[in-house]
Amino acid sequence: MGKSIEERREYWQAVWAKAQKDIEENGVLVYVERNGQKVPRYNPALKVLADAERMLQKIEAEYGEAEIKEGLEAIDETLLEPAKKVRGKNTKKRQRGQSSNR
């Protein structure tokens, strides 16, 4: 049989807290090794955080009476700005007709 609503809520709260902790410790941008160089990438925990928050909001909307322990807040858009700047470079190249590999 499936998990109860409270078990699902607790699971997603734990996922949200873990992703939030990762972002606090490592920041929005992380540097990964690629072709012998360190390149900036946005922290994958951002997507996990957004997914967990979306699921918690869905549970709250469907079943109500959510007592969210951590006090969920919407993800601050200013946190995502550095990640958007890193990601936007290839998009600009593609708009000019260049592939991202050139």
BELFENCOR-V256243 format. One record per helix or strand. SS is the DSSP state (hx for helix, st for strand). FROM is the first residue (numbers start at 1). TO is the last residue. Records with the same first field share a line. If there is no record, write none. Layout:
SS: FROM-TO ; FROM-TO
This chain:
hx: 5-26 ; 45-63 ; 77-95
st: 29-34 ; 37-42
